[in-house]
Amino acid sequence: MAFAISRARMKSSKLWQIVRRMPKGALLHAHFEAMVDVAWLIDQALDTDGMAIIASGPLDRQLALQTATISFRFVGPQSQKSKDSSNCPLWNCTYVPKTPIPALTAATSFPYSNGGRAAFTQWLLTRCTIMPAEAFSHHRGSSNIWAKFRTCFPVITSILFYEPIFRASLRRVFAELLADGIRWVDFRITFVFSYHRAGQTTPETSYDAMLLAFQDELARFCNSASGSSFWGARFIWATRRNLPKRDIITDMQSCIAHKKRFPTVIAGYDFVGEEDSGRSLIDLFPEILWFCDRAVEQGLEIPFFFHAGECLGDGNSTDNNLFDAITLHTRRIGHGFSLYKHPTLIRMVKEQNILVESCPISNEVLRLTSSVMSHPVPALIARGVSVALCNDDPAILGHGENGLTHDYWQALQGWENLGLEGLGSLAENSVRFAAFAPDQSQEAWVKDVGNGIKGKGVRARRMKAWRAEWEEFCQWVVRNFGAVEGDISMAEGSSSSPPDPSDGDGDVAMGGLESHVLKMRKL
């Protein structure tokens, strides 16, 4: 069933209760700019005094509502006259392009669809999210939906990166992830936004203040009673792959400079954006080698976590990004949708201990597959490739809330040979391949990941902690749902741990918990 349809039905099922409770370990592929609920973010903008909306021209007709460039910016205290909603020029031909209008004034004077704040919010949601009708239009192709997808980010980031809203967003995201059973997150973030400190109308010249705010809010949350079980978070620095060479080099220099000042915050490096329309890794090779040389000169370890194979191509330059990502020793592959076509690359991925960050709902909404049932990840799992499920851009793609439960639920319903125990194995993979601090050399990383729970560092400790959570979860499932389809029991102390991928070829075997929970799939 398509996600846009199944989303409304998920929460009414008993299976949702089970998957929601599951310990999910780490979220490895999530773009921070698309993690914050957009409706909530709009409310923050409207309720923040001094926040204004700016448009490229008058929004006096439907075409302008759909196509005009819009953004928000903190402009400071505004006059009472400018707050007069009865005479807001934004919605008529008297508006002067790029003139700041108080956001709340614009919202309350919104003249379309019955008007007012609620209608204004709904209009902005159509500009900042993929609507169900758009998700269904697969016949228009992936480039068409990507064109809409790209336009969502500038509006969102113009609100998100004002310090008071940024801090509130961090607190909200951390709490939502923890409530969903996630203990760690590797955010990807593209540093192309302007960051404004509280009360300041001039943007910062670096991202130091933003990263300090991130460290502060993360520490506060982890040290709080409600967040004490959260392990932490880091950023993977991401550069747009469609930028010209000079801009990419400048962004790489910025990454290295901020990594030196915030070594525990910056976890690695990636290129983002539509692969089919952006520069391929082979084209970016000179810049990548330059980046590696500069990092070595500074004594920094900045590993790669490349997007690759997020495409339908077979042997074209986009598909070939998989070859180059592996050659460049990427530690994980973002999406890897086309990897299943390449048996040699599958073997190399297994030999080099590279994990695939699979985002099934994202791949469906962005039109790589029409349904989770035709997604290629089960073929990778069957061949022993390490996989973790991720949510990619939940706020834009229509999840409705943060976390991994939507993707886990879809996978469990769509891939009949996976089962709950197999899903647990994917969750354990996420802990095994998380980019925990401190940084490790490539050799140390491969060894540590290979040792897994048998190692001695932070990775092994957290894998053991996850295993303990998993055992508790299994007992909870049996206590609360074991009798649904008959007299089901599980002996106390029996092992219900998911299979260890390092002990076999990756096939998910049916175990103790699986035999019980398999009956519950129809719930």
C-alpha positions as CSV (number, residue, x, y, z in Angstrom):
1,M,0.0,0.0,0.0
2,A,1.3,3.5,-0.9
3,F,2.6,5.4,2.1
4,A,0.3,8.3,1.5
5,I,-2.7,5.9,2.0
6,S,-1.3,3.7,4.7
7,R,-0.1,6.6,6.9
8,A,-3.7,7.3,8.0
9,R,-4.2,3.7,9.0
10,M,-1.0,2.8,10.7
11,K,-1.7,4.2,14.1
12,S,-5.0,2.3,14.5
13,S,-3.2,-1.1,14.3
14,K,-1.7,-3.1,17.2
15,L,1.4,-3.5,15.0
16,W,2.0,0.2,15.3
17,Q,2.0,-0.1,19.1
18,I,4.6,-2.8,18.8
19,V,6.9,-1.1,16.3
20,R,6.6,2.2,18.1
21,R,7.9,0.5,21.3
22,M,10.8,-1.2,19.5
23,P,14.3,0.0,20.5
24,K,15.6,1.4,17.2
25,G,19.2,2.2,18.1
26,A,20.5,5.0,15.8
27,L,19.1,7.1,13.0
28,L,21.9,7.3,10.4
29,H,20.4,9.2,7.5
30,A,18.3,12.3,8.3
31,H,18.6,15.8,6.9
32,F,18.1,18.1,9.9
33,E,16.5,20.9,7.8
34,A,13.7,18.4,7.0
35,M,13.3,17.0,10.5
36,V,11.1,19.6,12.2
37,D,7.4,19.5,11.8
38,V,6.6,22.2,9.3
39,A,3.2,23.3,10.8
40,W,4.8,23.7,14.2
41,L,7.7,25.6,12.6
42,I,5.2,28.0,10.9
43,D,3.6,28.6,14.3
44,Q,7.0,29.5,15.8
45,A,7.5,32.0,13.0
46,L,4.1,33.6,13.5
47,D,4.5,33.7,17.3
48,T,8.0,35.2,17.2
49,D,7.9,39.0,17.5
50,G,10.1,40.6,14.8
51,M,9.8,37.8,12.3
52,A,8.8,38.9,8.8
53,I,7.9,37.3,5.5
54,I,9.5,38.5,2.3
55,A,8.3,37.7,-1.2
56,S,9.8,38.2,-4.7
57,G,6.6,40.0,-5.8
58,P,3.0,40.6,-4.9
59,L,1.0,37.5,-3.9
60,D,-2.1,38.7,-5.6
61,R,-3.1,35.7,-7.6
62,Q,-2.9,31.9,-7.5
63,L,0.1,31.6,-9.8
64,A,2.1,33.9,-7.6
65,L,1.1,31.9,-4.5
66,Q,2.6,28.8,-6.2
67,T,5.7,30.2,-7.8
68,A,6.9,33.3,-6.0
69,T,10.1,33.1,-4.0
70,I,9.2,33.5,-0.3
71,S,11.3,33.5,2.9
72,F,11.3,34.6,6.5
73,R,13.7,36.8,8.4
74,F,14.1,38.3,11.8
75,V,14.0,42.1,11.3
76,G,13.5,43.3,14.8
77,P,10.7,45.3,16.5
78,Q,8.1,46.5,14.0
79,S,5.9,49.6,14.0
80,Q,2.2,49.4,14.9
81,K,1.3,50.6,11.4
82,S,3.2,47.7,9.8
83,K,1.2,45.3,12.0
84,D,-2.1,46.6,10.7
85,S,-3.6,43.5,9.1
86,S,-6.4,45.5,7.5
87,N,-3.9,47.1,5.1
88,C,-1.4,44.4,4.3
89,P,0.1,45.1,0.9
90,L,1.6,41.6,0.4
91,W,-1.7,40.3,-1.1
92,N,-2.2,43.1,-3.7
93,C,-0.4,44.8,-6.4
94,T,0.9,47.6,-4.1
95,Y,3.5,45.3,-2.6
96,V,7.1,46.3,-3.2
97,P,9.2,43.1,-3.9
98,K,11.4,42.0,-1.0
99,T,9.8,44.3,1.5
100,P,9.5,42.6,5.0
101,I,6.0,42.2,6.2
102,P,5.3,41.1,9.8
103,A,4.6,37.4,9.6
104,L,1.6,37.5,11.9
105,T,0.1,40.4,10.0
106,A,0.5,38.5,6.7
107,A,-1.1,35.4,8.2
108,T,-4.1,37.1,9.7
109,S,-4.8,39.1,6.5
110,F,-4.4,36.1,4.2
111,P,-7.3,36.5,1.7
112,Y,-7.6,33.1,0.1
113,S,-9.4,29.8,1.1
114,N,-11.6,31.4,3.8
115,G,-8.7,33.5,4.9
116,G,-6.8,34.0,8.2
117,R,-4.0,32.2,10.0
118,A,-5.2,28.7,9.5
119,A,-5.5,29.1,5.7
120,F,-2.1,30.9,5.6
121,T,-0.5,27.9,7.4
122,Q,-2.2,25.5,5.0
123,W,-0.9,27.4,2.0
124,L,2.7,27.4,3.4
125,L,2.4,23.7,4.0
126,T,1.8,23.2,0.3
127,R,5.0,25.2,-0.4
128,C,7.1,23.3,2.2
129,T,5.9,19.7,2.0
130,I,5.2,17.0,-0.6
131,M,1.4,16.8,-0.8
132,P,-0.3,13.4,-1.2
133,A,-1.4,14.2,-4.8
134,E,2.2,14.9,-5.7
135,A,3.4,11.7,-4.1
136,F,0.9,9.7,-6.2
137,S,2.0,11.2,-9.5
138,H,4.7,8.7,-10.3
139,H,4.1,9.1,-14.1
140,R,5.7,12.5,-13.9
141,G,9.0,11.0,-13.0
142,S,11.6,11.7,-10.2
143,S,13.0,14.9,-11.7
144,N,9.5,16.5,-11.5
145,I,9.1,15.7,-7.8
146,W,12.7,16.8,-7.1
147,A,11.9,20.2,-8.6
148,K,9.2,20.6,-5.9
149,F,11.4,19.0,-3.2
150,R,14.2,21.6,-3.7
151,T,11.9,24.5,-3.3
152,C,10.8,23.4,0.2
153,F,14.2,23.9,1.9
154,P,14.8,27.7,1.5
155,V,11.5,28.5,3.2
156,I,12.0,26.1,6.0
157,T,15.6,27.1,6.7
158,S,14.7,30.8,6.7
159,I,12.6,30.1,9.8
160,L,14.6,27.3,11.4
161,F,17.9,29.1,11.8
162,Y,16.9,32.0,14.0
163,E,18.5,31.0,17.3
164,P,15.4,30.9,19.6
165,I,13.5,28.8,17.0
166,F,16.6,26.6,16.3
167,R,17.0,25.8,20.0
168,A,13.3,25.0,20.4
169,S,13.5,22.8,17.3
170,L,16.5,20.9,18.7
171,R,14.7,20.2,22.0
172,R,11.6,19.0,20.1
173,V,13.5,16.8,17.7
174,F,15.6,15.2,20.4
175,A,12.5,14.4,22.5
176,E,10.6,13.0,19.5
177,L,13.4,10.7,18.5
178,L,13.9,9.4,22.0
179,A,10.2,8.8,22.4
180,D,10.4,6.7,19.2
181,G,13.1,4.5,20.6
182,I,16.1,6.2,19.0
183,R,19.2,6.8,21.1
184,W,21.6,8.4,18.6
185,V,21.3,10.4,15.4
186,D,23.8,11.4,12.7
187,F,22.2,14.5,11.1
188,R,23.2,15.6,7.7
189,I,23.1,19.3,7.2
190,T,23.9,21.6,4.3
191,F,25.6,24.8,5.6
192,V,24.1,27.3,3.1
193,F,21.7,29.1,5.4
194,S,22.1,32.4,7.3
195,Y,22.1,31.9,11.1
196,H,20.9,34.8,13.3
197,R,21.5,34.9,17.0
198,A,18.6,35.9,19.2
199,G,17.6,39.5,18.7
200,Q,20.1,40.1,15.9
201,T,19.1,41.2,12.4
202,T,22.6,40.7,11.0
203,P,23.6,37.0,10.2
204,E,26.7,35.4,11.7
205,T,29.8,35.2,9.5
206,S,30.5,31.7,10.6
207,Y,28.5,28.8,12.1
208,D,30.3,28.8,15.4
209,A,27.3,30.3,17.3
210,M,25.0,27.7,15.7
211,L,27.2,24.8,16.6
212,L,27.7,26.1,20.2
213,A,23.9,26.3,20.5
214,F,23.7,22.7,19.2
215,Q,26.2,21.5,21.8
216,D,24.4,23.4,24.6
217,E,20.9,22.1,23.8
218,L,22.2,18.5,23.3
219,A,24.1,18.6,26.6
220,R,21.0,20.0,28.4
221,F,18.8,17.3,27.0
222,C,21.2,14.4,27.7
223,N,21.6,15.7,31.3
224,S,17.9,16.1,31.9
225,A,15.7,13.5,33.6
226,S,13.7,13.0,30.4
227,G,16.7,12.7,28.1
228,S,19.2,10.8,30.2
229,S,19.0,7.7,28.0
230,F,19.8,9.6,24.8
231,W,23.3,8.9,23.7
232,G,23.8,12.0,21.5
233,A,24.0,13.4,18.0
234,R,26.5,14.7,15.4
235,F,26.4,16.5,12.1
236,I,27.7,15.1,8.7
237,W,28.7,18.2,6.8
238,A,26.9,18.1,3.4
239,T,27.7,20.1,0.2
240,R,25.4,20.5,-2.7
241,R,26.6,18.4,-5.5
242,N,25.4,20.9,-8.2
243,L,27.6,23.7,-7.1
244,P,30.5,25.0,-9.2
245,K,34.1,24.1,-8.3
246,R,34.9,27.3,-6.5
247,D,31.9,27.2,-4.3
248,I,32.5,23.5,-3.4
249,I,36.1,24.3,-2.4
250,T,34.9,27.2,-0.3
251,D,32.4,25.0,1.5
252,M,35.1,22.3,2.0
253,Q,37.4,24.9,3.6
254,S,34.5,25.9,5.9
255,C,34.0,22.3,6.8
256,I,37.7,21.8,7.8
257,A,37.7,25.1,9.8
258,H,34.6,24.2,11.8
259,K,35.8,20.6,12.3
260,K,39.0,22.0,13.9
261,R,36.9,24.0,16.3
262,F,34.1,21.4,16.9
263,P,35.8,18.0,16.5
264,T,33.1,16.1,18.3
265,V,30.2,17.8,16.4
266,I,31.3,17.3,12.8
267,A,31.3,13.6,12.1
268,G,32.0,13.4,8.4
269,Y,31.4,14.7,4.9
270,D,28.9,14.1,2.1
271,F,27.5,15.5,-1.1
272,V,23.7,16.0,-1.3
273,G,21.1,16.9,-3.9
274,E,19.5,15.0,-6.8
275,E,22.2,12.7,-8.2
276,D,20.8,12.7,-11.7
277,S,21.0,16.5,-12.1
278,G,24.1,17.1,-10.0
279,R,27.8,16.4,-10.5
280,S,28.9,12.8,-10.2
281,L,31.6,11.7,-7.8
282,I,34.0,11.1,-10.7
283,D,33.5,14.7,-11.8
284,L,34.1,15.8,-8.2
285,F,37.2,13.7,-7.8
286,P,39.7,16.6,-8.0
287,E,37.9,18.5,-5.2
288,I,37.6,15.4,-3.1
289,L,41.3,14.7,-3.3
290,W,42.0,18.4,-2.5
291,F,39.8,18.0,0.6
292,C,41.5,14.8,1.7
293,D,44.9,16.5,1.4
294,R,43.9,19.6,3.4
295,A,42.3,17.4,6.1
296,V,45.5,15.4,6.5
297,E,47.6,18.6,6.7
298,Q,45.4,19.7,9.6
299,G,45.6,16.4,11.3
300,L,41.9,15.8,11.0
301,E,39.9,12.6,10.4
302,I,36.9,13.5,8.3
303,P,35.4,10.3,6.8
304,F,33.0,10.1,3.9
305,F,29.3,9.0,4.2
306,F,28.4,9.4,0.5
307,H,25.0,9.5,-1.1
308,A,25.2,7.0,-4.0
309,G,22.9,5.0,-6.2
310,E,19.8,7.1,-5.4
311,C,18.7,6.6,-8.9
312,L,17.0,4.3,-11.5
313,G,19.9,4.4,-13.9
314,D,21.8,1.2,-14.9
315,G,25.4,1.9,-15.8
316,N,25.0,5.7,-16.3
317,S,27.2,8.3,-14.5
318,T,24.7,8.5,-11.6
319,D,24.7,4.7,-11.1
320,N,28.5,4.7,-11.3
321,N,28.6,6.9,-8.1
322,L,28.4,3.6,-6.3
323,F,31.7,2.5,-7.7
324,D,33.4,5.7,-6.8
325,A,31.9,5.9,-3.3
326,I,33.3,2.5,-2.5
327,T,36.7,3.4,-4.1
328,L,36.8,6.5,-1.9
329,H,36.2,4.3,1.2
330,T,32.8,5.7,2.1
331,R,31.8,4.2,5.5
332,R,28.2,4.1,4.7
333,I,26.2,4.5,1.5
334,G,23.2,6.8,1.5
335,H,20.2,5.1,-0.2
336,G,22.2,2.7,-2.4
337,F,18.9,2.1,-4.3
338,S,20.6,0.7,-7.5
339,L,23.2,-1.4,-5.6
340,Y,21.2,-4.6,-6.1
341,K,22.1,-4.6,-9.8
342,H,25.8,-5.0,-9.1
343,P,27.0,-8.3,-7.7
344,T,30.7,-7.2,-7.7
345,L,29.9,-4.1,-5.7
346,I,27.7,-6.1,-3.3
347,R,30.7,-8.3,-2.6
348,M,33.0,-5.2,-2.1
349,V,30.5,-3.6,0.2
350,K,30.4,-6.7,2.4
351,E,34.2,-7.1,2.3
352,Q,34.8,-3.5,3.3
353,N,32.1,-3.4,6.0
354,I,30.0,-0.7,4.4
355,L,26.4,-0.2,5.5
356,V,23.5,0.9,3.2
357,E,21.3,3.6,4.7
358,S,18.0,2.7,3.2
359,C,15.1,5.2,3.2
360,P,12.1,3.2,1.8
361,I,9.4,5.9,2.3
362,S,11.6,8.6,0.8
363,N,12.4,6.4,-2.2
364,E,8.7,5.9,-2.8
365,V,7.6,9.5,-2.4
366,L,10.5,10.7,-4.6
367,R,9.4,8.2,-7.2
368,L,12.2,5.6,-7.3
369,T,9.6,2.9,-6.5
370,S,5.9,2.9,-6.5
371,S,5.5,0.8,-3.4
372,V,7.6,-0.5,-0.5
373,M,6.8,-4.0,-1.8
374,S,8.9,-3.4,-4.9
375,H,11.8,-1.8,-3.0
376,P,15.2,-3.6,-3.7
377,V,16.5,-3.7,-0.1
378,P,15.2,-7.2,0.6
379,A,17.5,-8.4,-2.2
380,L,20.5,-6.7,-0.5
381,I,19.6,-8.2,2.9
382,A,19.3,-11.6,1.4
383,R,22.8,-11.3,0.0
384,G,24.3,-10.3,3.4
385,V,24.6,-6.6,2.9
386,S,24.5,-4.6,6.2
387,V,21.4,-2.3,6.1
388,A,19.8,0.2,8.4
389,L,16.4,1.8,7.8
390,C,16.3,5.7,7.9
391,N,13.6,8.4,7.5
392,D,15.6,10.9,5.3
393,D,13.3,14.0,5.2
394,P,10.2,13.2,7.4
395,A,8.8,16.7,7.8
396,I,8.8,17.3,4.0
397,L,7.8,13.8,2.9
398,G,4.7,13.8,5.0
399,H,5.5,11.5,7.9
400,G,3.6,13.7,10.3
401,E,6.0,13.2,13.2
402,N,9.6,12.3,13.7
403,G,11.1,8.9,14.2
404,L,11.5,5.6,12.4
405,T,8.2,3.9,13.2
406,H,6.6,4.8,9.8
407,D,9.5,3.3,7.8
408,Y,9.7,0.2,10.1
409,W,6.0,-0.4,9.8
410,Q,6.1,-0.1,6.0
411,A,9.0,-2.5,5.9
412,L,7.4,-5.0,8.2
413,Q,4.2,-5.0,6.2
414,G,5.8,-4.9,2.8
415,W,8.7,-7.4,3.1
416,E,7.2,-10.7,4.2
417,N,10.5,-12.5,4.8
418,L,11.7,-9.8,7.2
419,G,9.6,-10.2,10.3
420,L,10.0,-8.4,13.6
421,E,13.3,-10.2,14.5
422,G,14.8,-9.3,11.1
423,L,13.7,-5.7,11.8
424,G,15.6,-5.9,15.1
425,S,18.7,-7.0,13.2
426,L,18.5,-3.8,11.1
427,A,18.1,-1.7,14.2
428,E,21.2,-3.4,15.7
429,N,23.1,-2.5,12.5
430,S,22.3,1.1,13.0
431,V,24.2,1.1,16.4
432,R,27.1,-0.9,14.9
433,F,27.6,1.7,12.1
434,A,26.8,4.9,14.0
435,A,29.5,7.7,13.8
436,F,30.2,7.9,17.5
437,A,32.9,10.1,18.9
438,P,35.8,10.0,19.2
439,D,36.9,9.9,15.5
440,Q,38.6,6.7,14.2
441,S,40.9,6.1,11.3
442,Q,39.6,4.0,8.5
443,E,41.5,1.0,9.7
444,A,40.2,1.4,13.3
445,W,36.7,2.0,12.1
446,V,36.6,-1.2,10.0
447,K,38.0,-3.2,12.9
448,D,35.6,-1.7,15.4
449,V,32.6,-2.2,13.2
450,G,33.7,-5.8,12.5
451,N,34.1,-6.5,16.2
452,G,30.7,-5.1,17.0
453,I,29.4,-6.2,20.3
454,K,32.6,-8.1,21.0
455,G,34.7,-5.0,20.9
456,K,35.9,-2.9,23.8
457,G,34.9,0.7,23.0
458,V,31.8,2.9,23.0
459,R,30.4,1.1,20.1
460,A,30.4,-2.3,21.9
461,R,29.0,-0.8,25.1
462,R,26.1,0.8,23.2
463,M,25.4,-2.4,21.2
464,K,25.2,-4.2,24.5
465,A,22.9,-1.6,25.9
466,W,20.7,-2.0,22.8
467,R,20.7,-5.8,23.2
468,A,19.4,-5.4,26.8
469,E,16.7,-3.1,25.5
470,W,15.8,-5.6,22.8
471,E,15.4,-8.4,25.4
472,E,13.2,-6.3,27.5
473,F,11.1,-5.3,24.4
474,C,10.7,-9.0,23.4
475,Q,9.3,-9.8,26.9
476,W,7.0,-6.8,26.7
477,V,5.6,-8.0,23.3
478,V,4.9,-11.5,24.6
479,R,3.3,-10.2,27.9
480,N,1.0,-7.7,26.1
481,F,0.3,-9.4,22.8
482,G,1.3,-13.1,23.1
483,A,-2.2,-14.4,23.7
484,V,-3.8,-12.6,20.8
485,E,-3.7,-15.6,18.5
486,G,-3.7,-18.3,21.1
487,D,-1.7,-19.6,24.0
488,I,1.7,-18.1,23.2
489,S,4.5,-18.1,25.8
490,M,8.2,-17.6,25.9
491,A,10.4,-19.1,28.6
492,E,12.0,-16.5,30.9
493,G,15.6,-16.0,30.1
494,S,15.5,-17.5,26.6
495,S,17.4,-15.6,24.0
496,S,15.3,-13.6,21.6
497,S,18.2,-11.6,20.2
498,P,18.3,-10.9,16.5
499,P,20.8,-12.8,14.4
500,D,24.3,-11.3,14.4
501,P,25.2,-10.3,10.8
502,S,28.8,-11.2,11.4
503,D,27.9,-14.8,12.2
504,G,26.5,-15.7,8.8
505,D,25.6,-14.6,5.4
506,G,23.0,-12.1,6.4
507,D,19.9,-14.2,5.9
508,V,17.4,-13.6,8.6
509,A,16.4,-16.8,10.3
510,M,13.2,-17.4,12.2
511,G,13.8,-17.3,15.9
512,G,11.9,-17.5,19.2
513,L,10.2,-14.2,19.0
514,E,9.6,-14.4,15.3
515,S,7.4,-17.5,15.6
516,H,5.1,-15.7,18.0
517,V,5.0,-12.3,16.4
518,L,4.6,-13.6,12.8
519,K,1.0,-14.2,13.6
520,M,0.5,-10.6,14.5
521,R,1.4,-9.1,11.2
522,K,-2.3,-8.8,10.3
523,L,-3.0,-6.7,13.4
